Amino acid sequence: MNPFAHLEESLSASRIGTYLRCPLRYFFNYIEKLPWEKISGAMLLGSAVDATAKEAVALVKQGWQKPEDLQLDELFDQFFKIEIESPRAPIGWGKRHDQDSMRDLGRSLTQALRPILFTEERLERIVDRDVAFTIPLLDEEGKPLIDTPLIGIFDFLLEIDGKKIPLELKTASNRTQYLPDNLSRDCQALIYAMAAQTLQRDGEAHVSYMSCVKLKKPEVIESDFKVDAGQLAWARGLVTNVKRAIDAELYHPAPSVMSCGGCPYTAACAKSGSVARSVPKRIFSRPQQARPAPR
Ligand code: SF4
């Protein structure tokens, strides 16, 4: 069920992230709604790890299993099978993996979570999962900056010393991907921090991250992302500018090794000469200046 179906308009953190990665990719995905040309095996792996962790937490929280009895390999295999049997596009396994090696990696990643996520203490702190949020984007004085609410879904909600702290579970290709230094320039992470702030009486913008790192011997890295007022102000400006650029229909390509490598629209992009030729001179529109009233 879509928890945001009642909203006429909304802007998700992942939508903004897609626009920032490449506006043309945003256009293909959200405006043209083109089917994906391919989906990476790594993305399916991430979805299966996520589903496994949430199901395992639910099994323990609902009293069906003890943490030490969780059959994580079997659970992962079930979710991985679902992912590969009904992908939204043909699967690209990449040069380093095939289906079997990706399944083995996924099993190792979920096993690496066992001593970190599936402990009595941690499980006691988890009070909810898949928690949807809807927040307005407000300036420091509480005035709306855009007329569209921001939406997202926290993976888990922890309760620690009376405070509610979201916990995001990620798969990562390196140890530093979800450390605070990197997250502080990640618009999606900052939007999640804004939403986390609304949960606290003291206004602290705090999100916990747990990343399963895809190493030969997988590791789980935990980090606490606490955001200060300056970073939040920067994020508000960024989201406002992205919204203006979307409203102005600025959909230029932004090719880069990072963006194009995982792009599901490389063929559509190659054929999009006419769209690519309409690259705007400025990426972001400036705020409209009020004109002086005619005398
Ligand atoms: S291939 Fe690169 S430039 Fe083209 S739409 Fe995808 S991310 Fe953008």
Residues whose N, C-alpha, C, O or C-beta is under 5 A from the ligand:
A	BS01	SF4	C22 L24 R25 P253 A254 P255 S259 C260 C263 Y265 T266 C269
